[in-house]
């Protein structure tokens, strides 16, 4: 009789454990997914600069703290963060580089002409390879990169005024002070 009750209890215990994992997972914020690239060098890429006969590689920004904002004209979240990015750009506190992800140059131009251009310049990642190397799985995503080219923070989703004030700008200021 004891063996039969133990056999019955095993599936119940497994079920309770699975429910516990599910409950814990539901409390997680999907915007808080850690990036395996935090603390590692920015992946090396060379992308064309929109409307300029040149290319850009992250190595060119060694010695500067900068933000890489991955966006697309077809992205509704990118639209919602755009005003915040324009305000950030107007402060001159940090260079903001745009990466137009899986988009066309014509659509990017139209977007920037219509809404304003917060970026120092925009690189185009039409096939998404550089974005994949960065671990981008949705737009918008923004990376804070230090003077040594190390990714120090990844913000998933639209940047808000609160995220700027509480996380992004304090980190930028701290990184600017580091040698």
Number of C-alpha atoms within 10 A of each C-alpha: 5 6 8 8 9 11 10 10 12 11 11 12 11 11 11 12 12 12 12 11 10 11 11 10 11 9 8 10 8 11 12 11 11 12 16 10 17 16 14 13 16 22 19 12 16 16 17 17 19 19 12 10 7 11 13 16 14 17 15 9 16 14 13 16 26 24 22 21 26 26 29 26 21 15 14 13 18 21 17 15 17 20 18 17 22 16 12 19 17 12 8 9 13 19 18 24 19 23 29 26 27 17 19 15 18 10 14 20 16 12 16 15 10 9 12 14 18 21 21 11 16 27 25 27 24 18 12 16 14 19 22 12 13 20 15 19 10 15 21 25 23 24 23 25 27 27 16 16 23 19 25 20 21 25 20 21 20 23 22 15 16 9 13 16 11 11 13 20 16 13 17 21 13 11 18 16 7 9 8
